[in-house]
């Protein structure tokens, strides 16, 4: 049992449903999937919903009931693929996690789950995700399969580059491309710009997250943008904030200007603007030497990412 006394993971939300409601035998596997820390599922899901809502807004005449399934399927798939990806991450990082205070309580280094059990659990989650993916069109299916390469590479990025957050961004925002394609049947410039904006957003929030482990990472040789930027973090984050807004705004413009629907364009741009204000608030609150505060700000990005989702949804209706 971990230092948490009952198997709880150190950075899980206190009183979460896994630790309080889930059957005891399932808890180690749900913790392995980060079900007790849902922020990662949100951060994987929200770009999917951006892509879907903006695609509908750009071609409102093509909206069908199947879009409701894309919306729900992305949510289920995000939960499962985030779980599979985190399981893979913990398998590859099991020795490193044991050396970091915040991660030593995770199921594999703490002995709650064996490596063999984790592999079986990972495959099960991935196969169920595949069944959902197979309900989409062939182009979206191809994109979904291609994303597996990014998921496989990410855990190793912090071993060979100071920019592992880029690899996380490449994987976590892939849904913007996939969901757009699931609706339209093809890719275009608008979702690519949305995707690139999401990557910049990931650099913003995951640099904040990485500051929790800065000292432990330095001791064991793990690289991150938090260590790379150090005291200049605020300057870099301001740059990522601006880049995020520019890229997402450009994606909105490319998608909606051709429709001639000025109201939809304004509403969608307001969503990007609202997200920008949320990120500005985070930057004002940031204290890179306060790990608890960094975790709270990181988690607040669920709300930051929901803002454009809601505005894009309204733009699809007007």
N, C-alpha and C positions, 0 to 999 in steps of 0.2 A: 504494500500500500504506500501511497505517496505521502509527502510531507503535509498534504492537504488533509490527511486523516481518513478520507473515505474515497479516494481516487479522483477527487476533483482536480481539474487542471488549474494552474496558478492564475492564468489571465482570463479564465472564464467568468462570465457574468454571474454574480452571486444569486442563488435561488433559481437558476435557469431550469427549463423543463427536463433536460436530460438528467440532472442531478436530483430532481425532486419527483418526477412523474414516470420516467421511462423504467421498464423492467430492469432489475439490477444486472441481469446477465447481458443486456444489450448496451449498457452504459459505456464500457470501455471502447466498443466499436463506434458508437455515436460520438464519443469524445475524439476518436481518431479521425472522424469525418468533420470535426469542428462543429457539430450540431449544437454544442453548448456555447458556441461563439458565432452567431449567425451573420455578423457583419461581412464576412468574406463571401457568403452566398449573395448578399445584396450587391456587393461590389462587382461580382461576376454577372449578376442578372440585369442590373440597371442599364448597361450598354446595349443589351439585347432589346430591352423595351424602348430605348432611344431609337435604335435602328428600325424597329417595327412601327412605332408611332410616326416617325418622320417619313417612312415609306408610304404609310397610309395617307398622311397629309399631302404628300407629293402626287399621289394618284388616287384621290378619294373615290373615283368611280369604280375602282377595282376592289374596294373593300368587300369582304365576304365574311360569313360566319367562321370560316376556317381561320381567320385572323385571331379569333378568340382562342382557338386551339394553339396557335403559335404562341400567344401570350401566356397561356397556362403551361404549355409544353416547355417553353423557355424557363419558366419558374421551377418546374420539376427537374428539368435537365441541369439547371444551375446548381440546385441543391445536390444532386447526385454527382455531377462532374467536379464540383468543388470538393465533395467528400472523397472522390477517387483521387483527385490531384493532391489533396492534403495527406491522404494515406500514402501515396507514392513519395511525397516530400518527407514524411516521417520515416519511411523505410530507408531512404537514402541518407537521411540526416540523423539516424538513431544514435550514432556515436557522438556527433556534435551536440545534439540536443541535451545529452546527459551532462555536458560541460557548461551549459548556460543556465543560470538560475531560473529564468522565466520558463524555459522549455523542459527542464529536467523532470517535471511532473507529467509530461505527455505519456500516453499509454504504452508506447514501445520502450522508451528508456526506463520507465518506472516499473516495467514488468507486467503490466496489466494485459498486454496483447503480445503474442509471439509474432515473429516476422512472417512465418508461414500463414498464420491466421490473418495478418494484415494483407498479405498478397491475395488471399481468397476473397476477403472483403472488398479490396480494390477492384478486382475483376468483376465481382457481382454488381457493384455500382456502375461500372463502365458499360456492362452489357445491358442493363436496364436503360441507361442513357441512350445507347445505340438504338434500342427499340423505339424510343421517342423520336430520335433523329430520322429514322427510316420512314416516318410519316410525312416528312417534308419533301420538297422537290429535289431532283438529283444534284443540282448545283449546290444547294444548301447542305445536302448530305456530304458532298465532296469537301466543302469547307469545314464541316464538323469533323470529318476524319482527319483532315490536314492539321487541325488544331492540336491533335494528340502529340505531334512532334514538339510543339512549344511547351506543352505540359510536361513532357519527359525531360526536356532540357533544363527547365527553370531551376530545379533544386541544385543543379551543379553550377549555375551561373555565379553564385557568390564565391566560388572557389577560384574562378579565373578572371573575373572582371569586377571593377569597382562599381559597375552599373547593373547589378542584378535586377533592380527595379524596372529597367527597360524590358527585360525578359518577362517579368511579371505582367507588365502593361501589355505586351504583345499577346500574352495568353488570356488575360482577364477581360480584354476589350474586344476579343474576336467575335463575340456575340453581336456586336453592332453590324458587322458584315453579314453574319449568318442570318439574323432575323430580317434584315433588309431583303436579302436574297430569298428567304422563305416566302416573303410576300410578293416580291416583284419578279422573281425567277432569274435575276441577273444582278451583277455588281455594276456600280457606277461611281463617279467621283464623290458624290455626296456622302455615302457611307464610309468611304475611305478617309475623308476629312474628319468625319465623326470618330472613326477608329483612332486616328492620329491624335485627336483631341483627348480621347480617353486615355491614351498612353501617357500623355503629358499630365493628366489628372492623377494617374497612378503614381507617377514620379513624385507628385506633390504629396499625396496622402501616405505613400509607403515610406518615403523619407522620414516623415514624422514618426511613423510606426517604428522604424529601424533605430531611432534614437533611444528607445528603451533598452536595447541590447548593445549599445555602442562600446561600453567598457569590456563586457564579456567577449564580444566579437573581436576586439583588438587583441585580447589574450590568446584566442585560439586561431587567429588569422583569417577570420571571415570578413569579406569585403562588403561594403554597402555605400550608398550615396550619403548616408548619415555620417559615416566615418570620413568619406571623401570631402564633404562640404564643411563639416565641423562648425566652427563659429560663423561661417559664411552661409549657413543653411537658409536663413531668412531671405537673403538676396537671391539665392537660387530658387527658392519656392515662389518668390514674387515673379520671377521669370517664367516658371512653369504655369503659374496662375494666368498670366497674360497670354501665353502660348495656347493654353487650354481654351480660353475664351475666343481667341482669334480663329483657331481651327474649327471649333464647334460652330461658331457663328458663320464661318465660310461654308461649312457643310449645310447649315440651314438655308443659307442664301442660294446655294447651288440647287438644293432640292426644291425650294418653294418659289423663287423668283419666276421660273418658267410657267408656273401655274397661273400667275396673274392675280392670285388671291392675296391682296395686300394685308388683310386682317390676319390671315393665318401666318404670314411671314412675321408680322409684328409680335403676335402672341408667342411664336416659337423663339424669336430673338429675346423676348422678355424672360423666357425660361433660362436661356444661357446667361443673361444678365443677373438673374436671381441667384444662380449657382455661383457666379463670380463674387457676389456680395457675401455669400456663405463662406467661400474660400478666403476672402479678405478678413472676415471675422476670425477664422481659424488662425490666420497669420498673426493677427493682433493678440490672440490669446497664447500663442506658442511660447513655451519655455522648454528648450531642448534638454535641460538638466532635470526636468521633472517627468519621470517615466509615467506616472499615473496620469498626469495631464496630457502627455503625448498619446496615451491609449484612448483617453476620452475624446480628444480631437480626431484621432483616426476613426473611431466609431461614428463620429458625427457626420462622416462622409456619406452615410446612408441617406441622411436628409439632404445633403448637398446634391447627390445624384438623383434623388426623387424629384427635385424641383424642375429640371428640364423634362423629365418624364411626364409630369403632370401638365406642363405647358404644351409639350408636343402633342399630348392626347387631346387637349382643347383645340389646338391648331388643326388636328385631323377632323374635328367636328364642325368647325366654322366655315 
